[in-house]
Protein backbone atom coordinates (compact mmCIF):
# COMPACT_ATOMS: atom_id res chain seq x y z
CA UNK A 1 0.00 0.00 0.00
CA UNK A 2 1.32 3.42 -0.93
CA UNK A 3 1.93 6.08 1.68
CA UNK A 4 0.18 8.66 -0.55
CA UNK A 5 -2.17 8.47 -3.51
CA UNK A 6 -2.51 11.03 -6.31
CA UNK A 7 -6.24 11.62 -6.66
CA UNK A 8 -5.87 14.52 -9.10
CA UNK A 9 -5.90 12.08 -12.04
CA UNK A 10 -8.99 10.29 -10.83
CA UNK A 11 -12.05 10.62 -13.07
CA UNK A 12 -15.30 11.71 -11.46
CA UNK A 13 -18.46 9.79 -12.14
CA UNK A 14 -22.09 10.20 -11.09
CA UNK A 15 -23.33 8.45 -7.99
CA UNK A 16 -25.15 5.28 -9.16
CA UNK A 17 -27.26 5.33 -5.99
CA UNK A 18 -28.39 8.96 -6.30
CA UNK A 19 -31.94 7.95 -7.24
CA UNK A 20 -32.21 5.83 -4.10
CA UNK A 21 -31.04 8.52 -1.65
CA UNK A 22 -33.45 9.89 0.91
CA UNK A 23 -35.06 13.25 0.30
CA UNK A 24 -35.66 15.76 3.06
CA UNK A 25 -39.27 16.81 3.57
CA UNK A 26 -41.12 18.75 6.23
CA UNK A 27 -44.01 17.03 8.01
CA UNK A 28 -46.29 18.34 10.71
CA UNK A 29 -46.96 15.61 13.26
CA UNK A 30 -48.73 15.58 16.60
CA UNK A 31 -46.51 15.78 19.65
CA UNK A 32 -47.87 12.44 20.91
CA UNK A 33 -46.84 10.71 17.67
CA UNK A 34 -43.32 12.10 17.95
CA UNK A 35 -43.09 11.06 21.61
CA UNK A 36 -44.30 7.56 20.71
CA UNK A 37 -41.53 7.09 18.15
CA UNK A 38 -38.94 8.69 20.43
CA UNK A 39 -39.89 6.16 23.11
CA UNK A 40 -39.49 3.34 20.61
CA UNK A 41 -36.14 4.83 19.60
CA UNK A 42 -34.89 4.65 23.19
CA UNK A 43 -35.99 1.00 23.47
CA UNK A 44 -34.49 -0.10 20.15
CA UNK A 45 -31.47 2.19 19.81
CA UNK A 46 -32.66 3.26 16.34
CA UNK A 47 -33.12 7.01 15.70
CA UNK A 48 -36.79 7.98 15.78
CA UNK A 49 -36.73 9.47 12.27
CA UNK A 50 -35.40 6.16 10.95
CA UNK A 51 -38.18 4.32 12.78
CA UNK A 52 -40.80 6.56 11.19
CA UNK A 53 -39.21 5.97 7.78
CA UNK A 54 -39.17 2.19 8.35
CA UNK A 55 -42.81 2.20 9.43
CA UNK A 56 -43.93 4.23 6.43
CA UNK A 57 -41.83 2.07 4.11
CA UNK A 58 -43.55 -1.04 5.53
CA UNK A 59 -46.97 0.57 4.99
CA UNK A 60 -46.10 1.38 1.38
CA UNK A 61 -44.67 -2.08 0.69
CA UNK A 62 -47.75 -3.86 2.05
CA UNK A 63 -50.16 -1.34 0.43
CA UNK A 64 -51.89 -0.62 3.74
CA UNK A 65 -55.05 1.43 3.44
CA UNK A 66 -56.17 3.89 6.08
CA UNK A 67 -59.70 3.40 7.34
CA UNK A 68 -61.24 6.37 9.10
CA UNK A 69 -64.60 6.48 10.82
CA UNK A 70 -65.81 9.99 11.49
CA UNK A 71 -68.06 10.59 14.49
CA UNK A 72 -71.60 11.46 13.46
N, CA, C and O atoms as a Maestro MAE file, in Angstrom:
{
 s_m_m2io_version
 :::
 2.0.0
}

f_m_ct {
 s_m_title
 :::
 protein
 m_atom[288] {
  # First column is atom index #
  i_m_mmod_type
  r_m_x_coord
  r_m_y_coord
  r_m_z_coord
  i_m_residue_number
  s_m_chain_name
  s_m_pdb_residue_name
  s_m_pdb_atom_name
  i_m_atomic_number
  :::
  1 25 0.849 -1.175 0.000 1 A "UNK " " N  " 7
  2 3 0.000 0.000 0.000 1 A "UNK " " CA " 6
  3 2 0.892 1.235 0.000 1 A "UNK " " C  " 6
  4 15 1.876 1.307 0.736 1 A "UNK " " O  " 8
  5 25 0.536 2.193 -0.827 2 A "UNK " " N  " 7
  6 3 1.322 3.420 -0.926 2 A "UNK " " CA " 6
  7 2 1.084 4.314 0.285 2 A "UNK " " C  " 6
  8 15 0.029 4.263 0.917 2 A "UNK " " O  " 8
  9 25 2.070 5.120 0.590 3 A "UNK " " N  " 7
  10 3 1.927 6.085 1.682 3 A "UNK " " CA " 6
  11 2 1.001 7.221 1.270 3 A "UNK " " C  " 6
  12 15 0.265 7.756 2.099 3 A "UNK " " O  " 8
  13 25 1.034 7.598 -0.034 4 A "UNK " " N  " 7
  14 3 0.175 8.658 -0.553 4 A "UNK " " CA " 6
  15 2 -0.379 8.240 -1.910 4 A "UNK " " C  " 6
  16 15 0.251 7.485 -2.651 4 A "UNK " " O  " 8
  17 25 -1.553 8.737 -2.214 5 A "UNK " " N  " 7
  18 3 -2.170 8.471 -3.506 5 A "UNK " " CA " 6
  19 2 -2.441 9.797 -4.197 5 A "UNK " " C  " 6
  20 15 -2.815 10.776 -3.552 5 A "UNK " " O  " 8
  21 25 -2.248 9.825 -5.524 6 A "UNK " " N  " 7
  22 3 -2.509 11.026 -6.314 6 A "UNK " " CA " 6
  23 2 -3.929 10.944 -6.866 6 A "UNK " " C  " 6
  24 15 -4.179 10.238 -7.844 6 A "UNK " " O  " 8
  25 25 -4.850 11.659 -6.244 7 A "UNK " " N  " 7
  26 3 -6.243 11.617 -6.659 7 A "UNK " " CA " 6
  27 2 -6.578 12.660 -7.719 7 A "UNK " " C  " 6
  28 15 -7.717 12.721 -8.181 7 A "UNK " " O  " 8
  29 25 -5.612 13.476 -8.112 8 A "UNK " " N  " 7
  30 3 -5.873 14.517 -9.103 8 A "UNK " " CA " 6
  31 2 -6.146 13.928 -10.482 8 A "UNK " " C  " 6
  32 15 -6.771 14.584 -11.315 8 A "UNK " " O  " 8
  33 25 -5.695 12.721 -10.734 9 A "UNK " " N  " 7
  34 3 -5.897 12.082 -12.036 9 A "UNK " " CA " 6
  35 2 -7.151 11.200 -12.059 9 A "UNK " " C  " 6
  36 15 -7.498 10.615 -13.085 9 A "UNK " " O  " 8
  37 25 -7.807 11.122 -10.926 10 A "UNK " " N  " 7
  38 3 -8.988 10.286 -10.835 10 A "UNK " " CA " 6
  39 2 -10.167 10.918 -11.572 10 A "UNK " " C  " 6
  40 15 -10.409 12.119 -11.448 10 A "UNK " " O  " 8
  41 25 -10.893 10.116 -12.333 11 A "UNK " " N  " 7
  42 3 -12.046 10.615 -13.075 11 A "UNK " " CA " 6
  43 2 -13.270 10.598 -12.166 11 A "UNK " " C  " 6
  44 15 -13.490 9.650 -11.413 11 A "UNK " " O  " 8
  45 25 -14.060 11.666 -12.253 12 A "UNK " " N  " 7
  46 3 -15.299 11.708 -11.457 12 A "UNK " " CA " 6
  47 2 -16.398 11.006 -12.238 12 A "UNK " " C  " 6
  48 15 -16.387 10.973 -13.469 12 A "UNK " " O  " 8
  49 25 -17.334 10.452 -11.508 13 A "UNK " " N  " 7
  50 3 -18.464 9.792 -12.145 13 A "UNK " " CA " 6
  51 2 -19.698 10.020 -11.279 13 A "UNK " " C  " 6
  52 15 -19.577 10.246 -10.075 13 A "UNK " " O  " 8
  53 25 -20.873 9.965 -11.878 14 A "UNK " " N  " 7
  54 3 -22.090 10.203 -11.088 14 A "UNK " " CA " 6
  55 2 -22.341 9.070 -10.103 14 A "UNK " " C  " 6
  56 15 -21.955 7.922 -10.324 14 A "UNK " " O  " 8
  57 25 -22.993 9.427 -9.023 15 A "UNK " " N  " 7
  58 3 -23.328 8.451 -7.992 15 A "UNK " " CA " 6
  59 2 -24.407 7.513 -8.528 15 A "UNK " " C  " 6
  60 15 -25.500 7.975 -8.857 15 A "UNK " " O  " 8
  61 25 -24.132 6.198 -8.625 16 A "UNK " " N  " 7
  62 3 -25.146 5.280 -9.156 16 A "UNK " " CA " 6
  63 2 -26.331 5.093 -8.217 16 A "UNK " " C  " 6
  64 15 -27.372 4.586 -8.634 16 A "UNK " " O  " 8
  65 25 -26.192 5.491 -6.968 17 A "UNK " " N  " 7
  66 3 -27.260 5.332 -5.992 17 A "UNK " " CA " 6
  67 2 -28.031 6.626 -5.747 17 A "UNK " " C  " 6
  68 15 -28.856 6.686 -4.835 17 A "UNK " " O  " 8
  69 25 -27.779 7.646 -6.534 18 A "UNK " " N  " 7
  70 3 -28.389 8.959 -6.304 18 A "UNK " " CA " 6
  71 2 -29.908 8.896 -6.324 18 A "UNK " " C  " 6
  72 15 -30.561 9.619 -5.572 18 A "UNK " " O  " 8
  73 25 -30.488 8.043 -7.173 19 A "UNK " " N  " 7
  74 3 -31.941 7.950 -7.244 19 A "UNK " " CA " 6
  75 2 -32.529 7.299 -5.996 19 A "UNK " " C  " 6
  76 15 -33.710 7.486 -5.702 19 A "UNK " " O  " 8
  77 25 -31.724 6.541 -5.261 20 A "UNK " " N  " 7
  78 3 -32.209 5.831 -4.097 20 A "UNK " " CA " 6
  79 2 -31.948 6.579 -2.789 20 A "UNK " " C  " 6
  80 15 -32.305 6.087 -1.719 20 A "UNK " " O  " 8
  81 25 -31.338 7.747 -2.858 21 A "UNK " " N  " 7
  82 3 -31.044 8.516 -1.655 21 A "UNK " " CA " 6
  83 2 -32.325 9.057 -1.042 21 A "UNK " " C  " 6
  84 15 -33.325 9.224 -1.739 21 A "UNK " " O  " 8
  85 25 -32.301 9.328 0.231 22 A "UNK " " N  " 7
  86 3 -33.454 9.895 0.913 22 A "UNK " " CA " 6
  87 2 -33.582 11.366 0.573 22 A "UNK " " C  " 6
  88 15 -32.592 12.046 0.303 22 A "UNK " " O  " 8
  89 25 -34.798 11.841 0.589 23 A "UNK " " N  " 7
  90 3 -35.064 13.246 0.299 23 A "UNK " " CA " 6
  91 2 -35.653 13.891 1.546 23 A "UNK " " C  " 6
  92 15 -36.534 13.320 2.189 23 A "UNK " " O  " 8
  93 25 -35.181 15.051 1.879 24 A "UNK " " N  " 7
  94 3 -35.659 15.761 3.058 24 A "UNK " " CA " 6
  95 2 -37.004 16.401 2.767 24 A "UNK " " C  " 6
  96 15 -37.175 17.078 1.753 24 A "UNK " " O  " 8
  97 25 -37.954 16.184 3.662 25 A "UNK " " N  " 7
  98 3 -39.273 16.811 3.571 25 A "UNK " " CA " 6
  99 2 -39.650 17.351 4.950 25 A "UNK " " C  " 6
  100 15 -39.054 16.975 5.960 25 A "UNK " " O  " 8
  101 25 -40.627 18.218 4.976 26 A "UNK " " N  " 7
  102 3 -41.125 18.754 6.235 26 A "UNK " " CA " 6
  103 2 -42.515 18.192 6.473 26 A "UNK " " C  " 6
  104 15 -43.395 18.307 5.620 26 A "UNK " " O  " 8
  105 25 -42.711 17.586 7.635 27 A "UNK " " N  " 7
  106 3 -44.011 17.032 8.013 27 A "UNK " " CA " 6
  107 2 -44.453 17.658 9.320 27 A "UNK " " C  " 6
  108 15 -43.634 17.940 10.195 27 A "UNK " " O  " 8
  109 25 -45.733 17.869 9.444 28 A "UNK " " N  " 7
  110 3 -46.294 18.342 10.711 28 A "UNK " " CA " 6
  111 2 -46.960 17.143 11.370 28 A "UNK " " C  " 6
  112 15 -47.923 16.583 10.847 28 A "UNK " " O  " 8
  113 25 -46.423 16.754 12.542 29 A "UNK " " N  " 7
  114 3 -46.961 15.611 13.263 29 A "UNK " " CA " 6
  115 2 -47.346 16.037 14.670 29 A "UNK " " C  " 6
  116 15 -46.785 16.977 15.235 29 A "UNK " " O  " 8
  117 25 -48.311 15.326 15.216 30 A "UNK " " N  " 7
  118 3 -48.730 15.584 16.596 30 A "UNK " " CA " 6
  119 2 -47.594 15.252 17.548 30 A "UNK " " C  " 6
  120 15 -46.784 14.361 17.292 30 A "UNK " " O  " 8
  121 25 -47.551 15.986 18.650 31 A "UNK " " N  " 7
  122 3 -46.513 15.776 19.651 31 A "UNK " " CA " 6
  123 2 -46.555 14.355 20.201 31 A "UNK " " C  " 6
  124 15 -45.509 13.760 20.463 31 A "UNK " " O  " 8
  125 25 -47.768 13.801 20.379 32 A "UNK " " N  " 7
  126 3 -47.872 12.441 20.914 32 A "UNK " " CA " 6
  127 2 -47.304 11.396 19.961 32 A "UNK " " C  " 6
  128 15 -46.766 10.381 20.404 32 A "UNK " " O  " 8
  129 25 -47.420 11.634 18.661 33 A "UNK " " N  " 7
  130 3 -46.838 10.712 17.674 33 A "UNK " " CA " 6
  131 2 -45.318 10.756 17.762 33 A "UNK " " C  " 6
  132 15 -44.660 9.715 17.747 33 A "UNK " " O  " 8
  133 25 -44.766 11.949 17.855 34 A "UNK " " N  " 7
  134 3 -43.316 12.100 17.951 34 A "UNK " " CA " 6
  135 2 -42.806 11.444 19.228 34 A "UNK " " C  " 6
  136 15 -41.792 10.746 19.204 34 A "UNK " " O  " 8
  137 25 -43.496 11.663 20.340 35 A "UNK " " N  " 7
  138 3 -43.085 11.059 21.608 35 A "UNK " " CA " 6
  139 2 -43.161 9.531 21.552 35 A "UNK " " C  " 6
  140 15 -42.317 8.841 22.123 35 A "UNK " " O  " 8
  141 25 -44.175 9.009 20.861 36 A "UNK " " N  " 7
  142 3 -44.302 7.557 20.706 36 A "UNK " " CA " 6
  143 2 -43.070 6.983 20.011 36 A "UNK " " C  " 6
  144 15 -42.484 6.006 20.479 36 A "UNK " " O  " 8
  145 25 -42.681 7.592 18.895 37 A "UNK " " N  " 7
  146 3 -41.528 7.089 18.147 37 A "UNK " " CA " 6
  147 2 -40.217 7.358 18.883 37 A "UNK " " C  " 6
  148 15 -39.276 6.574 18.761 37 A "UNK " " O  " 8
  149 25 -40.138 8.440 19.636 38 A "UNK " " N  " 7
  150 3 -38.936 8.694 20.433 38 A "UNK " " CA " 6
  151 2 -38.795 7.645 21.537 38 A "UNK " " C  " 6
  152 15 -37.684 7.218 21.852 38 A "UNK " " O  " 8
  153 25 -39.916 7.233 22.119 39 A "UNK " " N  " 7
  154 3 -39.887 6.164 23.115 39 A "UNK " " CA " 6
  155 2 -39.425 4.848 22.506 39 A "UNK " " C  " 6
  156 15 -38.630 4.124 23.104 39 A "UNK " " O  " 8
  157 25 -39.929 4.542 21.312 40 A "UNK " " N  " 7
  158 3 -39.487 3.337 20.613 40 A "UNK " " CA " 6
  159 2 -38.001 3.424 20.288 40 A "UNK " " C  " 6
  160 15 -37.282 2.426 20.345 40 A "UNK " " O  " 8
  161 25 -37.549 4.630 19.947 41 A "UNK " " N  " 7
  162 3 -36.139 4.832 19.603 41 A "UNK " " CA " 6
  163 2 -35.246 4.525 20.801 41 A "UNK " " C  " 6
  164 15 -34.183 3.925 20.648 41 A "UNK " " O  " 8
  165 25 -35.674 4.934 21.983 42 A "UNK " " N  " 7
  166 3 -34.891 4.652 23.189 42 A "UNK " " CA " 6
  167 2 -34.828 3.147 23.465 42 A "UNK " " C  " 6
  168 15 -33.794 2.630 23.886 42 A "UNK " " O  " 8
  169 25 -35.944 2.450 23.223 43 A "UNK " " N  " 7
  170 3 -35.995 1.002 23.466 43 A "UNK " " CA " 6
  171 2 -35.154 0.212 22.467 43 A "UNK " " C  " 6
  172 15 -34.522 -0.782 22.823 43 A "UNK " " O  " 8
  173 25 -35.154 0.667 21.209 44 A "UNK " " N  " 7
  174 3 -34.492 -0.102 20.152 44 A "UNK " " CA " 6
  175 2 -33.082 0.381 19.832 44 A "UNK " " C  " 6
  176 15 -32.276 -0.376 19.291 44 A "UNK " " O  " 8
  177 25 -32.779 1.639 20.161 45 A "UNK " " N  " 7
  178 3 -31.472 2.186 19.809 45 A "UNK " " CA " 6
  179 2 -31.413 2.681 18.373 45 A "UNK " " C  " 6
  180 15 -30.335 2.991 17.865 45 A "UNK " " O  " 8
  181 25 -32.570 2.757 17.713 46 A "UNK " " N  " 7
  182 3 -32.658 3.255 16.337 46 A "UNK " " CA " 6
  183 2 -33.199 4.683 16.401 46 A "UNK " " C  " 6
  184 15 -34.168 4.927 17.121 46 A "UNK " " O  " 8
  185 25 -32.611 5.630 15.676 47 A "UNK " " N  " 7
  186 3 -33.119 7.010 15.698 47 A "UNK " " CA " 6
  187 2 -34.602 7.059 15.318 47 A "UNK " " C  " 6
  188 15 -35.058 6.310 14.454 47 A "UNK " " O  " 8
  189 25 -35.339 7.948 15.974 48 A "UNK " " N  " 7
  190 3 -36.787 7.977 15.779 48 A "UNK " " CA " 6
  191 2 -37.185 8.316 14.350 48 A "UNK " " C  " 6
  192 15 -38.200 7.817 13.864 48 A "UNK " " O  " 8
  193 25 -36.410 9.153 13.664 49 A "UNK " " N  " 7
  194 3 -36.728 9.470 12.271 49 A "UNK " " CA " 6
  195 2 -36.564 8.245 11.388 49 A "UNK " " C  " 6
  196 15 -37.323 8.059 10.437 49 A "UNK " " O  " 8
  197 25 -35.577 7.406 11.694 50 A "UNK " " N  " 7
  198 3 -35.395 6.160 10.947 50 A "UNK " " CA " 6
  199 2 -36.552 5.203 11.218 50 A "UNK " " C  " 6
  200 15 -37.001 4.501 10.312 50 A "UNK " " O  " 8
  201 25 -37.037 5.170 12.460 51 A "UNK " " N  " 7
  202 3 -38.184 4.322 12.783 51 A "UNK " " CA " 6
  203 2 -39.430 4.755 12.019 51 A "UNK " " C  " 6
  204 15 -40.168 3.917 11.502 51 A "UNK " " O  " 8
  205 25 -39.659 6.050 11.950 52 A "UNK " " N  " 7
  206 3 -40.800 6.564 11.193 52 A "UNK " " CA " 6
  207 2 -40.658 6.178 9.727 52 A "UNK " " C  " 6
  208 15 -41.626 5.748 9.099 52 A "UNK " " O  " 8
  209 25 -39.456 6.330 9.181 53 A "UNK " " N  " 7
  210 3 -39.210 5.969 7.785 53 A "UNK " " CA " 6
  211 2 -39.454 4.475 7.568 53 A "UNK " " C  " 6
  212 15 -40.082 4.092 6.580 53 A "UNK " " O  " 8
  213 25 -38.966 3.627 8.479 54 A "UNK " " N  " 7
  214 3 -39.165 2.188 8.348 54 A "UNK " " CA " 6
  215 2 -40.650 1.827 8.413 54 A "UNK " " C  " 6
  216 15 -41.116 0.975 7.656 54 A "UNK " " O  " 8
  217 25 -41.391 2.470 9.311 55 A "UNK " " N  " 7
  218 3 -42.815 2.195 9.434 55 A "UNK " " CA " 6
  219 2 -43.554 2.589 8.156 55 A "UNK " " C  " 6
  220 15 -44.368 1.821 7.643 55 A "UNK " " O  " 8
  221 25 -43.272 3.774 7.650 56 A "UNK " " N  " 7
  222 3 -43.933 4.232 6.428 56 A "UNK " " CA " 6
  223 2 -43.542 3.374 5.231 56 A "UNK " " C  " 6
  224 15 -44.367 3.102 4.359 56 A "UNK " " O  " 8
  225 25 -42.281 2.948 5.192 57 A "UNK " " N  " 7
  226 3 -41.833 2.069 4.112 57 A "UNK " " CA " 6
  227 2 -42.578 0.740 4.154 57 A "UNK " " C  " 6
  228 15 -42.954 0.204 3.112 57 A "UNK " " O  " 8
  229 25 -42.795 0.205 5.366 58 A "UNK " " N  " 7
  230 3 -43.547 -1.037 5.525 58 A "UNK " " CA " 6
  231 2 -44.994 -0.854 5.076 58 A "UNK " " C  " 6
  232 15 -45.556 -1.731 4.420 58 A "UNK " " O  " 8
  233 25 -45.596 0.275 5.425 59 A "UNK " " N  " 7
  234 3 -46.968 0.566 4.987 59 A "UNK " " CA " 6
  235 2 -47.055 0.618 3.460 59 A "UNK " " C  " 6
  236 15 -47.986 0.073 2.869 59 A "UNK " " O  " 8
  237 25 -46.097 1.265 2.837 60 A "UNK " " N  " 7
  238 3 -46.100 1.379 1.377 60 A "UNK " " CA " 6
  239 2 -45.877 0.021 0.720 60 A "UNK " " C  " 6
  240 15 -46.516 -0.297 -0.282 60 A "UNK " " O  " 8
  241 25 -44.971 -0.781 1.281 61 A "UNK " " N  " 7
  242 3 -44.666 -2.082 0.689 61 A "UNK " " CA " 6
  243 2 -45.846 -3.043 0.781 61 A "UNK " " C  " 6
  244 15 -46.060 -3.854 -0.121 61 A "UNK " " O  " 8
  245 25 -46.616 -2.955 1.871 62 A "UNK " " N  " 7
  246 3 -47.746 -3.863 2.050 62 A "UNK " " CA " 6
  247 2 -49.066 -3.234 1.575 62 A "UNK " " C  " 6
  248 15 -50.134 -3.823 1.747 62 A "UNK " " O  " 8
  249 25 -48.987 -2.043 0.981 63 A "UNK " " N  " 7
  250 3 -50.164 -1.344 0.433 63 A "UNK " " CA " 6
  251 2 -51.273 -1.203 1.474 63 A "UNK " " C  " 6
  252 15 -52.444 -1.447 1.184 63 A "UNK " " O  " 8
  253 25 -50.894 -0.811 2.676 64 A "UNK " " N  " 7
  254 3 -51.885 -0.619 3.737 64 A "UNK " " CA " 6
  255 2 -52.804 0.548 3.385 64 A "UNK " " C  " 6
  256 15 -52.364 1.573 2.863 64 A "UNK " " O  " 8
  257 25 -54.064 0.371 3.678 65 A "UNK " " N  " 7
  258 3 -55.052 1.426 3.444 65 A "UNK " " CA " 6
  259 2 -55.520 1.958 4.788 65 A "UNK " " C  " 6
  260 15 -55.707 1.196 5.736 65 A "UNK " " O  " 8
  261 25 -55.702 3.239 4.863 66 A "UNK " " N  " 7
  262 3 -56.173 3.890 6.084 66 A "UNK " " CA " 6
  263 2 -57.691 3.855 6.107 66 A "UNK " " C  " 6
  264 15 -58.339 4.256 5.141 66 A "UNK " " O  " 8
  265 25 -58.252 3.384 7.192 67 A "UNK " " N  " 7
  266 3 -59.705 3.397 7.343 67 A "UNK " " CA " 6
  267 2 -60.056 4.361 8.470 67 A "UNK " " C  " 6
  268 15 -59.636 4.187 9.613 67 A "UNK " " O  " 8
  269 25 -60.818 5.357 8.129 68 A "UNK " " N  " 7
  270 3 -61.243 6.369 9.099 68 A "UNK " " CA " 6
  271 2 -62.745 6.284 9.282 68 A "UNK " " C  " 6
  272 15 -63.493 6.100 8.322 68 A "UNK " " O  " 8
  273 25 -63.174 6.419 10.513 69 A "UNK " " N  " 7
  274 3 -64.598 6.483 10.819 69 A "UNK " " CA " 6
  275 2 -64.838 7.801 11.551 69 A "UNK " " C  " 6
  276 15 -64.393 7.984 12.685 69 A "UNK " " O  " 8
  277 25 -65.527 8.691 10.907 70 A "UNK " " N  " 7
  278 3 -65.810 9.991 11.486 70 A "UNK " " CA " 6
  279 2 -67.007 9.893 12.417 70 A "UNK " " C  " 6
  280 15 -67.981 9.207 12.108 70 A "UNK " " O  " 8
  281 25 -66.942 10.564 13.533 71 A "UNK " " N  " 7
  282 3 -68.063 10.593 14.486 71 A "UNK " " CA " 6
  283 2 -69.221 11.349 13.863 71 A "UNK " " C  " 6
  284 15 -69.040 12.382 13.218 71 A "UNK " " O  " 8
  285 25 -70.416 10.809 14.070 72 A "UNK " " N  " 7
  286 3 -71.595 11.456 13.463 72 A "UNK " " CA " 6
  287 2 -72.403 12.201 14.492 72 A "UNK " " C  " 6
  288 15 -73.424 12.802 14.158 72 A "UNK " " O  " 8
  :::
 }
 m_bond[287] {
  # First column is bond index #
  i_m_from
  i_m_to
  i_m_order
  :::
  1 1 2 1
  2 2 3 1
  3 3 4 2
  4 3 5 1
  5 5 6 1
  6 6 7 1
  7 7 8 2
  8 7 9 1
  9 9 10 1
  10 10 11 1
  11 11 12 2
  12 11 13 1
  13 13 14 1
  14 14 15 1
  15 15 16 2
  16 15 17 1
  17 17 18 1
  18 18 19 1
  19 19 20 2
  20 19 21 1
  21 21 22 1
  22 22 23 1
  23 23 24 2
  24 23 25 1
  25 25 26 1
  26 26 27 1
  27 27 28 2
  28 27 29 1
  29 29 30 1
  30 30 31 1
  31 31 32 2
  32 31 33 1
  33 33 34 1
  34 34 35 1
  35 35 36 2
  36 35 37 1
  37 37 38 1
  38 38 39 1
  39 39 40 2
  40 39 41 1
  41 41 42 1
  42 42 43 1
  43 43 44 2
  44 43 45 1
  45 45 46 1
  46 46 47 1
  47 47 48 2
  48 47 49 1
  49 49 50 1
  50 50 51 1
  51 51 52 2
  52 51 53 1
  53 53 54 1
  54 54 55 1
  55 55 56 2
  56 55 57 1
  57 57 58 1
  58 58 59 1
  59 59 60 2
  60 59 61 1
  61 61 62 1
  62 62 63 1
  63 63 64 2
  64 63 65 1
  65 65 66 1
  66 66 67 1
  67 67 68 2
  68 67 69 1
  69 69 70 1
  70 70 71 1
  71 71 72 2
  72 71 73 1
  73 73 74 1
  74 74 75 1
  75 75 76 2
  76 75 77 1
  77 77 78 1
  78 78 79 1
  79 79 80 2
  80 79 81 1
  81 81 82 1
  82 82 83 1
  83 83 84 2
  84 83 85 1
  85 85 86 1
  86 86 87 1
  87 87 88 2
  88 87 89 1
  89 89 90 1
  90 90 91 1
  91 91 92 2
  92 91 93 1
  93 93 94 1
  94 94 95 1
  95 95 96 2
  96 95 97 1
  97 97 98 1
  98 98 99 1
  99 99 100 2
  100 99 101 1
  101 101 102 1
  102 102 103 1
  103 103 104 2
  104 103 105 1
  105 105 106 1
  106 106 107 1
  107 107 108 2
  108 107 109 1
  109 109 110 1
  110 110 111 1
  111 111 112 2
  112 111 113 1
  113 113 114 1
  114 114 115 1
  115 115 116 2
  116 115 117 1
  117 117 118 1
  118 118 119 1
  119 119 120 2
  120 119 121 1
  121 121 122 1
  122 122 123 1
  123 123 124 2
  124 123 125 1
  125 125 126 1
  126 126 127 1
  127 127 128 2
  128 127 129 1
  129 129 130 1
  130 130 131 1
  131 131 132 2
  132 131 133 1
  133 133 134 1
  134 134 135 1
  135 135 136 2
  136 135 137 1
  137 137 138 1
  138 138 139 1
  139 139 140 2
  140 139 141 1
  141 141 142 1
  142 142 143 1
  143 143 144 2
  144 143 145 1
  145 145 146 1
  146 146 147 1
  147 147 148 2
  148 147 149 1
  149 149 150 1
  150 150 151 1
  151 151 152 2
  152 151 153 1
  153 153 154 1
  154 154 155 1
  155 155 156 2
  156 155 157 1
  157 157 158 1
  158 158 159 1
  159 159 160 2
  160 159 161 1
  161 161 162 1
  162 162 163 1
  163 163 164 2
  164 163 165 1
  165 165 166 1
  166 166 167 1
  167 167 168 2
  168 167 169 1
  169 169 170 1
  170 170 171 1
  171 171 172 2
  172 171 173 1
  173 173 174 1
  174 174 175 1
  175 175 176 2
  176 175 177 1
  177 177 178 1
  178 178 179 1
  179 179 180 2
  180 179 181 1
  181 181 182 1
  182 182 183 1
  183 183 184 2
  184 183 185 1
  185 185 186 1
  186 186 187 1
  187 187 188 2
  188 187 189 1
  189 189 190 1
  190 190 191 1
  191 191 192 2
  192 191 193 1
  193 193 194 1
  194 194 195 1
  195 195 196 2
  196 195 197 1
  197 197 198 1
  198 198 199 1
  199 199 200 2
  200 199 201 1
  201 201 202 1
  202 202 203 1
  203 203 204 2
  204 203 205 1
  205 205 206 1
  206 206 207 1
  207 207 208 2
  208 207 209 1
  209 209 210 1
  210 210 211 1
  211 211 212 2
  212 211 213 1
  213 213 214 1
  214 214 215 1
  215 215 216 2
  216 215 217 1
  217 217 218 1
  218 218 219 1
  219 219 220 2
  220 219 221 1
  221 221 222 1
  222 222 223 1
  223 223 224 2
  224 223 225 1
  225 225 226 1
  226 226 227 1
  227 227 228 2
  228 227 229 1
  229 229 230 1
  230 230 231 1
  231 231 232 2
  232 231 233 1
  233 233 234 1
  234 234 235 1
  235 235 236 2
  236 235 237 1
  237 237 238 1
  238 238 239 1
  239 239 240 2
  240 239 241 1
  241 241 242 1
  242 242 243 1
  243 243 244 2
  244 243 245 1
  245 245 246 1
  246 246 247 1
  247 247 248 2
  248 247 249 1
  249 249 250 1
  250 250 251 1
  251 251 252 2
  252 251 253 1
  253 253 254 1
  254 254 255 1
  255 255 256 2
  256 255 257 1
  257 257 258 1
  258 258 259 1
  259 259 260 2
  260 259 261 1
  261 261 262 1
  262 262 263 1
  263 263 264 2
  264 263 265 1
  265 265 266 1
  266 266 267 1
  267 267 268 2
  268 267 269 1
  269 269 270 1
  270 270 271 1
  271 271 272 2
  272 271 273 1
  273 273 274 1
  274 274 275 1
  275 275 276 2
  276 275 277 1
  277 277 278 1
  278 278 279 1
  279 279 280 2
  280 279 281 1
  281 281 282 1
  282 282 283 1
  283 283 284 2
  284 283 285 1
  285 285 286 1
  286 286 287 1
  287 287 288 2
  :::
 }
}
